[in-house]
């Protein structure tokens, strides 16, 4: 019985990392939890360019490449021709480094002059509906 327990423990320690996941919580200004996200780590990708795709209110958003070395292409598919799109990018300190109102459905954002790190892309649709994505600059 003891060898089975030791073997089980060893297997759990070795293979448990492969199935690791994180829980990420989002809080409002009062400290109330408003969102819970389960983040599952994926195996590292090779040199292929990564693309982030997401669907939000029947609108598909594509952000590529992410991670980037400078220019990020943002494509928004499924919005109406009269929809107002605003894009902004903030650094980890919250400073706005890029802003564009009345953006087109396909935009290039150049962050090559900024240092490597984590940036946050916010897309606002019709001044009321917004969403934020994380961009990593190498």
C-alpha positions in Angstrom: 0.0 0.0 0.0 2.8 2.4 0.9 4.5 2.1 -2.6 1.2 2.9 -4.3 0.8 6.1 -2.1 4.4 7.2 -2.9 3.9 6.5 -6.6 0.6 8.4 -6.7 2.2 11.4 -4.9 5.2 11.3 -7.4 2.9 11.2 -10.4 0.7 14.0 -9.0 3.8 16.2 -8.5 5.2 15.5 -11.9 2.1 15.7 -14.0 0.0 18.1 -11.9 1.8 21.1 -13.4 0.6 20.2 -16.9 -3.0 20.7 -15.9 -2.4 23.8 -13.8 -4.9 26.6 -14.0 -5.4 30.0 -12.3 -8.6 31.7 -11.1 -8.7 35.4 -11.8 -11.1 37.7 -10.0 -12.2 41.2 -11.1 -13.4 43.7 -8.4 -15.3 46.9 -8.6 -14.3 50.1 -6.8 -16.1 49.1 -3.6 -14.2 45.8 -3.5 -17.1 43.6 -4.6 -16.2 40.7 -6.8 -17.9 41.2 -10.2 -16.3 38.6 -12.4 -14.5 35.2 -12.0 -12.4 33.9 -14.9 -10.7 30.5 -15.1 -7.4 30.8 -16.9 -5.9 27.6 -18.3 -2.3 27.7 -19.2 -1.5 26.4 -22.7 1.8 24.8 -23.7 4.2 27.4 -25.1 3.8 28.1 -28.8 6.7 28.0 -31.3 7.8 31.0 -33.3 4.4 31.2 -35.0 2.6 34.5 -34.7 -0.2 34.4 -32.1 -3.7 35.8 -32.7 -6.2 36.6 -30.0 -9.8 36.2 -31.1 -12.8 36.9 -28.9 -16.6 37.3 -29.4 -18.4 40.0 -27.6 -22.1 41.0 -28.2 -22.1 39.1 -31.6 -19.0 41.1 -32.6 -15.8 39.2 -33.3 -12.5 41.0 -32.3 -9.2 39.8 -33.6 -5.9 41.1 -32.2 -2.6 39.9 -33.8 0.2 39.3 -33.2 0.1 39.0 -29.4 2.8 39.0 -28.1 4.0 41.7 -30.4 7.3 43.5 -31.1 5.6 46.7 -32.2 2.5 46.9 -34.4 -0.8 45.3 -33.4 -3.6 44.8 -35.9 -7.1 45.0 -34.5 -10.0 43.8 -36.6 -13.6 44.1 -35.5 -16.1 42.0 -37.5 -19.9 42.2 -37.2 -20.5 45.9 -36.2 -22.8 48.2 -38.2 -21.4 50.9 -40.5 -22.8 53.7 -38.2 -21.3 52.2 -35.0 -18.7 54.4 -33.3 -15.5 52.6 -32.3 -12.9 54.0 -30.0 -9.6 52.4 -29.2 -7.2 53.2 -26.4 -4.1 51.5 -25.1 -2.8 52.0 -21.5 0.4 50.8 -19.9 0.5 48.8 -16.7 0.6 52.1 -14.7 -2.6 53.3 -16.3 -1.1 55.9 -18.5 -2.8 56.2 -21.9 -0.3 55.8 -24.7 -2.6 55.5 -27.6 -6.2 56.8 -28.3 -8.3 56.9 -31.4 -12.0 57.8 -31.6 -14.0 56.9 -34.7 -11.6 54.1 -35.5 -12.2 51.8 -38.5 -13.1 48.1 -38.3 -9.4 47.4 -39.1 -6.8 49.4 -37.3 -3.0 49.1 -36.8 -1.7 50.3 -33.4 2.0 51.0 -33.2 3.5 50.6 -29.7 7.1 50.0 -30.9 8.4 53.2 -29.3 7.2 52.0 -25.8 9.2 49.6 -23.6 8.5 45.9 -23.3 5.8 45.0 -20.9 2.0 44.5 -20.5 -0.4 46.9 -22.1 -4.2 47.0 -22.1 -6.3 47.6 -25.2 -9.8 49.0 -24.6 -12.4 49.0 -27.3 -15.5 51.1 -26.7 -18.5 50.6 -29.0 -21.1 53.4 -29.3 -19.8 55.1 -26.1 -21.4 52.5 -23.9 -20.2 49.0 -24.5 -16.5 48.4 -23.7 -14.1 45.5 -23.3 -10.4 45.3 -22.4 -7.7 42.9 -23.7 -4.2 42.4 -22.6 -1.3 42.9 -25.1 2.2 41.8 -24.4 5.1 43.7 -26.0 8.4 41.8 -26.3 
